Amino acid sequence: MGGGHHHHVTPGSEPKKDQDLQSIKDARIPLAWRDTCSHILVDLNKCRRDTWWNPNKCSHERHLYEECEYNSYLQRVEAKVQEDKIMKSN
């Protein structure tokens, strides 16, 4: 099995290492949820609050956040594969 993941990435769902920490803090995102997708969680939680957590609302923001988390997972898996290749060659 090769390493070629062909997952389509929805624009706006890309994990970002460089986060706006002040906006995350201002949005009161708990430390446990601060990761490469926090920038999307800020918007998702604002939408949730604005709609009184209506489960029929914010589906676009929720999809972006869930896809971002998945893409972040794929990046970590690929980084581990590369790390294992390097360790094996030493």
C-alpha positions in Angstrom: 0.0 0.0 0.0 1.5 3.3 -1.1 1.4 6.6 0.8 -0.8 8.4 -1.8 -3.8 9.7 0.0 -6.3 11.2 -2.4 -8.6 12.9 0.0 -10.4 15.9 -1.5 -9.9 18.9 0.9 -12.8 21.3 1.1 -11.5 25.0 1.0 -11.4 26.3 4.5 -10.9 23.0 6.2 -7.1 23.0 6.1 -5.3 22.5 9.4 -3.1 25.6 10.3 -0.1 25.4 12.5 0.0 29.2 12.8 -3.1 30.0 14.9 -4.4 33.4 16.1 -3.9 32.6 19.8 -5.6 35.7 21.0 -8.9 35.0 19.1 -8.8 31.5 20.4 -8.4 32.8 23.9 -11.1 35.4 23.4 -13.4 32.7 22.1 -12.7 30.7 25.3 -11.7 27.6 23.5 -10.6 25.1 26.2 -6.9 24.1 26.1 -7.8 20.5 25.3 -9.5 21.7 22.0 -6.7 24.0 20.9 -5.0 22.4 17.9 -4.5 23.0 14.2 -8.3 23.3 13.7 -9.0 25.8 16.4 -9.5 28.6 13.9 -12.6 26.7 12.6 -13.8 25.8 16.1 -14.0 29.5 16.9 -16.5 30.1 14.1 -18.4 26.8 14.8 -18.9 27.7 18.5 -20.0 31.3 17.6 -22.6 29.8 15.2 -23.7 27.4 17.8 -24.2 30.1 20.4 -26.0 32.4 18.0 -28.4 29.6 17.1 -28.9 28.3 20.6 -27.2 25.1 19.7 -29.9 24.2 17.2 -28.8 20.8 15.7 -30.2 21.9 12.3 -27.9 24.9 12.1 -24.1 25.3 11.6 -23.8 22.1 9.6 -21.4 23.8 7.1 -19.1 25.0 10.0 -19.3 21.6 11.7 -18.4 19.8 8.4 -15.4 22.1 8.0 -14.2 21.4 11.5 -14.7 17.6 11.3 -12.9 17.5 7.9 -10.1 19.7 9.4 -9.6 17.2 12.3 -9.5 14.3 9.8 -7.0 16.1 7.6 -4.9 16.9 10.7 -5.0 13.2 11.5 -3.8 12.2 8.0 -0.9 14.7 8.3 0.2 13.1 11.6 -0.1 9.6 10.1 2.0 10.6 7.1 4.6 12.3 9.4 4.9 9.1 11.4 5.4 7.1 8.2 8.2 9.4 7.1 9.7 9.3 10.6 9.7 5.5 10.5 11.4 5.5 7.1 14.2 7.7 8.4 14.6 5.6 11.5 14.8 2.4 9.5 17.5 3.8 7.2 19.8 4.7 10.1 
